Amino acid sequence: MNIAFINHHIITWALNRLGVEPDQIATTLMPADSIRAWERGESCPTENQAEMLAHRLQIPYLVLFLSEPPPAEKVPIPDLRTRSGKSLAKPSREFVAVINDALSRQDWYREQALQGGRQKLNFVGRFKRTDPIVGVAAHMRSVLRINQEFRQASRNWEQFLRRLITRVESVGILVMRSGVAGHSTRQRLNVNEFQGFALSDPYAPVVFINDGDFRAAQIFTLAHELAHIWIGETGISDVALVGKTLTELDQVERFCNQVAAEFLVPEKSFNVSWQKSRTIKENLQRVGQHFWVSSLVALRRAYDLQKIDYEHFKLASDEEYARYRANEEKRKKAEQNKKSQGQFWATFKLRNSVLLSDSVTASVRNAKTTYTEASSLLGVSISTVERFLRQERTA
């Protein structure tokens, strides 16, 4: 029986990194009391136990033998959520994993695009944040062909969001929508950490939407991240519709908020829909039905255009968020009652981006991408890739 002479301080670091206790990672062959003893340096695990420990701690095996814990993980792209523009002091493991996955997929898709002779997407970085907001938003609507006819074809805002994502991907932007890291329901993304992010690239721009957010906020998040693409600025965004005035937001975030609002609800059309003679709730209902946006977006627009003051905006927003929060809890409970396998396949392509999933499928069938590479890109096992391809063939 070979003993693994690990650094017991690494166990403490890894447990804190995951935010778990020994009892939560213990197994029959690796009891919690043994883990505590290893952590205190009173004994050492066997090599088999050390391998299992590394797996449960979600770290490479060799990390257990380092003289000191690895340096803190850094977000690999700029974080624009604060006025200072500084990155998070301690980004979550899930946050870093999602960004790294998106970057890997973007690299692959860019290579495919270049090999296929794709020209640069002329809308990426077409504008600067000093350009007129109305002009940027109008160009976004023109490229994506978003007009009143498009809105009227949707029965509700959820359908509008899905159709908008389809339009966005049709012009070459990868849109990933997920509430978990990879495909693990145990690794949920914290919406308080980020609501979405954009990775600007002239050949393979990416937008990620945190699906753990209120459904009502995701349309605005998508529009906000698209604004990042149009000005060619990569960034992670916390674009909460309440709690902040425009002057409190970073310059880039403020600009993208304003473009997103104008994109979804043009000022001229909004002024026609919003009437002083109606109550705020009546106006919210009218705007929501006309533009197929949530009441939160309508409130943000009303405040930005000085239809209501901050006190009324904050009060109404808090009420709407409470309502959405209650509805969201009902939705989550309903989803938990569904079969997990069915849910997995229902959202599989959305999590990876439908455009990317279809591209990987075509590349594998053309023998340009191996099953192993497809497994890495889609974040699943080779057997799951094979099953996915079979399903796509019969779809």
Order of alpha helices (4+ residues) and beta strands (2+ residues): alpha-alpha-alpha-alpha-alpha-alpha-alpha-alpha-beta-beta-beta-alpha-beta-alpha-alpha-alpha-alpha-alpha-alpha-alpha-alpha-alpha
